[in-house]
Amino acid sequence: MNNIEKFKQKLIKYGQEIENVIRTMNENRTADQENDYPTELSNYDNHPAELGTELYMISLNNALMIHQENLLQEVRNALEKIEKGEYGKCELCGKKIPEERLEAIPYARLCLECQEENEQKEEPEREVRSNEELE
């Protein structure tokens, strides 16, 4: 089995695992909990912290579902690249993505250098201030 076939099998298996997680979340209605969220009138005797916890859990479950769906799309995109013969090439610079990176993240779209550059651009500049300035 060549390297591309190895990565293809790895991606297929990972995609199936993600689909199982999504299916389980859907069966348990994890992301639909806000539909069961009580209205404000029925929460009159509830402590605000209980309502905050419920809201937090609903938001967390929704974020987890979105993350799983995004991962599945990344896996599908990588499988599509294999079919087109474009797998393992950085989308920005066109260089070959090192095999070690693909072993760790088989759906990687960027080489490490471009990924780091991309993350630095997305990260807002943080202004460093002394303690005296903050007071």
CNS distance restraints for C-alpha pairs under 8 A (distance, minus, plus):
assign (resid   1 and name CA) (resid   5 and name CA) 6.06 0.50 0.50
assign (resid   1 and name CA) (resid   6 and name CA) 6.47 0.50 0.50
assign (resid   2 and name CA) (resid   6 and name CA) 6.27 0.50 0.50
assign (resid   3 and name CA) (resid   7 and name CA) 6.23 0.50 0.50
assign (resid   4 and name CA) (resid   8 and name CA) 6.05 0.50 0.50
assign (resid   4 and name CA) (resid  82 and name CA) 7.32 0.50 0.50
assign (resid   4 and name CA) (resid  87 and name CA) 7.97 0.50 0.50
assign (resid   5 and name CA) (resid   9 and name CA) 6.19 0.50 0.50
assign (resid   6 and name CA) (resid  10 and name CA) 6.22 0.50 0.50
assign (resid   7 and name CA) (resid  11 and name CA) 6.01 0.50 0.50
assign (resid   7 and name CA) (resid 102 and name CA) 7.91 0.50 0.50
assign (resid   7 and name CA) (resid 103 and name CA) 7.82 0.50 0.50
assign (resid   7 and name CA) (resid 106 and name CA) 6.55 0.50 0.50
assign (resid   8 and name CA) (resid  12 and name CA) 6.13 0.50 0.50
assign (resid   8 and name CA) (resid  79 and name CA) 6.50 0.50 0.50
assign (resid   8 and name CA) (resid  82 and name CA) 7.26 0.50 0.50
assign (resid   9 and name CA) (resid  13 and name CA) 6.15 0.50 0.50
assign (resid  10 and name CA) (resid  14 and name CA) 6.11 0.50 0.50
assign (resid  10 and name CA) (resid 106 and name CA) 7.53 0.50 0.50
assign (resid  11 and name CA) (resid  15 and name CA) 5.92 0.50 0.50
assign (resid  11 and name CA) (resid  75 and name CA) 6.11 0.50 0.50
assign (resid  11 and name CA) (resid  78 and name CA) 7.72 0.50 0.50
assign (resid  11 and name CA) (resid  79 and name CA) 6.99 0.50 0.50
assign (resid  11 and name CA) (resid 106 and name CA) 6.61 0.50 0.50
assign (resid  11 and name CA) (resid 107 and name CA) 7.40 0.50 0.50
assign (resid  12 and name CA) (resid  16 and name CA) 6.22 0.50 0.50
assign (resid  12 and name CA) (resid  75 and name CA) 7.86 0.50 0.50
assign (resid  12 and name CA) (resid  79 and name CA) 7.83 0.50 0.50
assign (resid  13 and name CA) (resid  17 and name CA) 6.33 0.50 0.50
assign (resid  14 and name CA) (resid  18 and name CA) 6.30 0.50 0.50
assign (resid  14 and name CA) (resid  75 and name CA) 7.72 0.50 0.50
assign (resid  15 and name CA) (resid  19 and name CA) 6.14 0.50 0.50
assign (resid  15 and name CA) (resid  72 and name CA) 5.88 0.50 0.50
assign (resid  15 and name CA) (resid  75 and name CA) 6.16 0.50 0.50
assign (resid  15 and name CA) (resid  76 and name CA) 7.56 0.50 0.50
assign (resid  16 and name CA) (resid  20 and name CA) 6.17 0.50 0.50
assign (resid  17 and name CA) (resid  21 and name CA) 6.36 0.50 0.50
assign (resid  18 and name CA) (resid  22 and name CA) 6.21 0.50 0.50
assign (resid  18 and name CA) (resid  68 and name CA) 6.43 0.50 0.50
assign (resid  18 and name CA) (resid  69 and name CA) 8.00 0.50 0.50
assign (resid  18 and name CA) (resid  71 and name CA) 7.66 0.50 0.50
assign (resid  18 and name CA) (resid  72 and name CA) 6.30 0.50 0.50
assign (resid  19 and name CA) (resid  23 and name CA) 5.99 0.50 0.50
assign (resid  19 and name CA) (resid  72 and name CA) 7.35 0.50 0.50
assign (resid  20 and name CA) (resid  24 and name CA) 6.06 0.50 0.50
assign (resid  21 and name CA) (resid  25 and name CA) 6.15 0.50 0.50
assign (resid  21 and name CA) (resid  68 and name CA) 7.75 0.50 0.50
assign (resid  22 and name CA) (resid  26 and name CA) 6.12 0.50 0.50
assign (resid  22 and name CA) (resid  65 and name CA) 6.85 0.50 0.50
assign (resid  22 and name CA) (resid  68 and name CA) 6.81 0.50 0.50
assign (resid  22 and name CA) (resid  69 and name CA) 7.50 0.50 0.50
assign (resid  23 and name CA) (resid  27 and name CA) 6.06 0.50 0.50
assign (resid  24 and name CA) (resid  28 and name CA) 6.10 0.50 0.50
assign (resid  25 and name CA) (resid  29 and name CA) 5.84 0.50 0.50
assign (resid  25 and name CA) (resid  30 and name CA) 5.05 0.50 0.50
assign (resid  25 and name CA) (resid  31 and name CA) 6.93 0.50 0.50
assign (resid  25 and name CA) (resid  65 and name CA) 7.48 0.50 0.50
assign (resid  26 and name CA) (resid  30 and name CA) 6.22 0.50 0.50
assign (resid  26 and name CA) (resid  31 and name CA) 7.05 0.50 0.50
assign (resid  29 and name CA) (resid  33 and name CA) 6.55 0.50 0.50
assign (resid  30 and name CA) (resid  61 and name CA) 6.16 0.50 0.50
assign (resid  30 and name CA) (resid  62 and name CA) 7.66 0.50 0.50
assign (resid  31 and name CA) (resid  58 and name CA) 7.09 0.50 0.50
assign (resid  31 and name CA) (resid  61 and name CA) 5.58 0.50 0.50
assign (resid  31 and name CA) (resid  62 and name CA) 4.99 0.50 0.50
assign (resid  31 and name CA) (resid  65 and name CA) 6.60 0.50 0.50
assign (resid  32 and name CA) (resid  36 and name CA) 7.67 0.50 0.50
assign (resid  33 and name CA) (resid  37 and name CA) 6.50 0.50 0.50
assign (resid  33 and name CA) (resid  58 and name CA) 6.14 0.50 0.50
assign (resid  34 and name CA) (resid  58 and name CA) 6.28 0.50 0.50
assign (resid  38 and name CA) (resid  42 and name CA) 6.40 0.50 0.50
assign (resid  38 and name CA) (resid  43 and name CA) 6.99 0.50 0.50
assign (resid  39 and name CA) (resid  43 and name CA) 6.79 0.50 0.50
assign (resid  40 and name CA) (resid  44 and name CA) 7.05 0.50 0.50
assign (resid  46 and name CA) (resid  50 and name CA) 6.76 0.50 0.50
assign (resid  46 and name CA) (resid  51 and name CA) 7.25 0.50 0.50
assign (resid  47 and name CA) (resid  51 and name CA) 6.86 0.50 0.50
assign (resid  48 and name CA) (resid  52 and name CA) 6.16 0.50 0.50
assign (resid  49 and name CA) (resid  53 and name CA) 6.13 0.50 0.50
assign (resid  50 and name CA) (resid  54 and name CA) 6.30 0.50 0.50
assign (resid  51 and name CA) (resid  55 and name CA) 6.16 0.50 0.50
assign (resid  52 and name CA) (resid  56 and name CA) 6.03 0.50 0.50
assign (resid  53 and name CA) (resid  57 and name CA) 6.17 0.50 0.50
assign (resid  54 and name CA) (resid  58 and name CA) 6.24 0.50 0.50
assign (resid  55 and name CA) (resid  59 and name CA) 6.22 0.50 0.50
assign (resid  56 and name CA) (resid  60 and name CA) 6.06 0.50 0.50
assign (resid  57 and name CA) (resid  61 and name CA) 6.05 0.50 0.50
assign (resid  58 and name CA) (resid  62 and name CA) 6.21 0.50 0.50
assign (resid  59 and name CA) (resid  63 and name CA) 6.14 0.50 0.50
assign (resid  60 and name CA) (resid  64 and name CA) 6.16 0.50 0.50
assign (resid  61 and name CA) (resid  65 and name CA) 6.23 0.50 0.50
assign (resid  62 and name CA) (resid  66 and name CA) 6.26 0.50 0.50
assign (resid  63 and name CA) (resid  67 and name CA) 6.10 0.50 0.50
assign (resid  64 and name CA) (resid  68 and name CA) 6.23 0.50 0.50
assign (resid  65 and name CA) (resid  69 and name CA) 6.25 0.50 0.50
assign (resid  66 and name CA) (resid  70 and name CA) 6.13 0.50 0.50
assign (resid  67 and name CA) (resid  71 and name CA) 6.18 0.50 0.50
assign (resid  68 and name CA) (resid  72 and name CA) 6.19 0.50 0.50
assign (resid  69 and name CA) (resid  73 and name CA) 6.30 0.50 0.50
assign (resid  70 and name CA) (resid  74 and name CA) 6.31 0.50 0.50
assign (resid  71 and name CA) (resid  75 and name CA) 6.29 0.50 0.50
assign (resid  72 and name CA) (resid  76 and name CA) 6.21 0.50 0.50
assign (resid  73 and name CA) (resid  77 and name CA) 6.09 0.50 0.50
assign (resid  74 and name CA) (resid  78 and name CA) 6.23 0.50 0.50
assign (resid  74 and name CA) (resid 107 and name CA) 5.98 0.50 0.50
assign (resid  75 and name CA) (resid  79 and name CA) 6.27 0.50 0.50
assign (resid  75 and name CA) (resid 106 and name CA) 7.92 0.50 0.50
assign (resid  75 and name CA) (resid 107 and name CA) 5.47 0.50 0.50
assign (resid  76 and name CA) (resid  80 and name CA) 6.17 0.50 0.50
assign (resid  77 and name CA) (resid  81 and name CA) 6.26 0.50 0.50
assign (resid  77 and name CA) (resid 107 and name CA) 7.71 0.50 0.50
assign (resid  78 and name CA) (resid  82 and name CA) 6.37 0.50 0.50
assign (resid  78 and name CA) (resid  87 and name CA) 6.59 0.50 0.50
assign (resid  78 and name CA) (resid 106 and name CA) 7.73 0.50 0.50
assign (resid  78 and name CA) (resid 107 and name CA) 5.28 0.50 0.50
assign (resid  78 and name CA) (resid 108 and name CA) 7.82 0.50 0.50
assign (resid  78 and name CA) (resid 109 and name CA) 7.89 0.50 0.50
assign (resid  79 and name CA) (resid  83 and name CA) 6.50 0.50 0.50
assign (resid  79 and name CA) (resid  87 and name CA) 7.95 0.50 0.50
assign (resid  80 and name CA) (resid  84 and name CA) 6.37 0.50 0.50
assign (resid  81 and name CA) (resid  85 and name CA) 5.94 0.50 0.50
assign (resid  81 and name CA) (resid  86 and name CA) 4.86 0.50 0.50
assign (resid  81 and name CA) (resid  87 and name CA) 4.81 0.50 0.50
assign (resid  82 and name CA) (resid  86 and name CA) 5.97 0.50 0.50
assign (resid  82 and name CA) (resid  87 and name CA) 4.84 0.50 0.50
assign (resid  88 and name CA) (resid  96 and name CA) 5.79 0.50 0.50
assign (resid  88 and name CA) (resid  97 and name CA) 5.19 0.50 0.50
assign (resid  88 and name CA) (resid  98 and name CA) 7.78 0.50 0.50
assign (resid  88 and name CA) (resid 102 and name CA) 7.43 0.50 0.50
assign (resid  88 and name CA) (resid 108 and name CA) 7.86 0.50 0.50
assign (resid  88 and name CA) (resid 109 and name CA) 7.56 0.50 0.50
assign (resid  89 and name CA) (resid  94 and name CA) 5.50 0.50 0.50
assign (resid  89 and name CA) (resid  95 and name CA) 5.59 0.50 0.50
assign (resid  89 and name CA) (resid  96 and name CA) 4.56 0.50 0.50
assign (resid  89 and name CA) (resid  97 and name CA) 5.51 0.50 0.50
assign (resid  89 and name CA) (resid 109 and name CA) 7.31 0.50 0.50
assign (resid  89 and name CA) (resid 110 and name CA) 7.38 0.50 0.50
assign (resid  89 and name CA) (resid 111 and name CA) 7.75 0.50 0.50
assign (resid  90 and name CA) (resid  94 and name CA) 4.68 0.50 0.50
assign (resid  90 and name CA) (resid  95 and name CA) 5.41 0.50 0.50
assign (resid  90 and name CA) (resid  96 and name CA) 6.15 0.50 0.50
assign (resid  90 and name CA) (resid  97 and name CA) 5.97 0.50 0.50
assign (resid  90 and name CA) (resid 109 and name CA) 5.75 0.50 0.50
assign (resid  90 and name CA) (resid 110 and name CA) 4.39 0.50 0.50
assign (resid  90 and name CA) (resid 111 and name CA) 5.33 0.50 0.50
assign (resid  90 and name CA) (resid 114 and name CA) 7.94 0.50 0.50
assign (resid  91 and name CA) (resid 109 and name CA) 5.98 0.50 0.50
assign (resid  91 and name CA) (resid 110 and name CA) 5.76 0.50 0.50
assign (resid  92 and name CA) (resid 110 and name CA) 6.78 0.50 0.50
assign (resid  92 and name CA) (resid 114 and name CA) 6.90 0.50 0.50
assign (resid  93 and name CA) (resid 114 and name CA) 7.42 0.50 0.50
assign (resid  95 and name CA) (resid 111 and name CA) 7.41 0.50 0.50
assign (resid  96 and name CA) (resid 111 and name CA) 7.35 0.50 0.50
assign (resid  97 and name CA) (resid 101 and name CA) 6.85 0.50 0.50
assign (resid  97 and name CA) (resid 102 and name CA) 7.08 0.50 0.50
assign (resid  97 and name CA) (resid 110 and name CA) 6.97 0.50 0.50
assign (resid  97 and name CA) (resid 111 and name CA) 4.93 0.50 0.50
assign (resid  97 and name CA) (resid 112 and name CA) 7.74 0.50 0.50
assign (resid  98 and name CA) (resid 102 and name CA) 6.63 0.50 0.50
assign (resid  98 and name CA) (resid 111 and name CA) 7.28 0.50 0.50
assign (resid  99 and name CA) (resid 103 and name CA) 6.06 0.50 0.50
assign (resid 100 and name CA) (resid 104 and name CA) 6.41 0.50 0.50
assign (resid 101 and name CA) (resid 105 and name CA) 5.91 0.50 0.50
assign (resid 101 and name CA) (resid 106 and name CA) 7.42 0.50 0.50
assign (resid 101 and name CA) (resid 108 and name CA) 7.50 0.50 0.50
assign (resid 101 and name CA) (resid 111 and name CA) 7.85 0.50 0.50
assign (resid 101 and name CA) (resid 112 and name CA) 7.71 0.50 0.50
assign (resid 102 and name CA) (resid 106 and name CA) 4.27 0.50 0.50
assign (resid 102 and name CA) (resid 107 and name CA) 7.00 0.50 0.50
assign (resid 102 and name CA) (resid 108 and name CA) 6.34 0.50 0.50
assign (resid 110 and name CA) (resid 114 and name CA) 5.93 0.50 0.50
assign (resid 110 and name CA) (resid 115 and name CA) 5.58 0.50 0.50
assign (resid 111 and name CA) (resid 115 and name CA) 6.06 0.50 0.50
assign (resid 112 and name CA) (resid 116 and name CA) 6.11 0.50 0.50
assign (resid 113 and name CA) (resid 117 and name CA) 6.24 0.50 0.50
assign (resid 114 and name CA) (resid 118 and name CA) 5.95 0.50 0.50
assign (resid 115 and name CA) (resid 119 and name CA) 6.16 0.50 0.50
assign (resid 116 and name CA) (resid 120 and name CA) 6.22 0.50 0.50
assign (resid 117 and name CA) (resid 121 and name CA) 6.35 0.50 0.50
assign (resid 118 and name CA) (resid 122 and name CA) 6.40 0.50 0.50
assign (resid 119 and name CA) (resid 123 and name CA) 6.11 0.50 0.50
assign (resid 120 and name CA) (resid 124 and name CA) 7.93 0.50 0.50
assign (resid 129 and name CA) (resid 133 and name CA) 6.26 0.50 0.50
assign (resid 129 and name CA) (resid 134 and name CA) 6.96 0.50 0.50
assign (resid 130 and name CA) (resid 134 and name CA) 6.66 0.50 0.50
assign (resid 131 and name CA) (resid 135 and name CA) 6.58 0.50 0.50
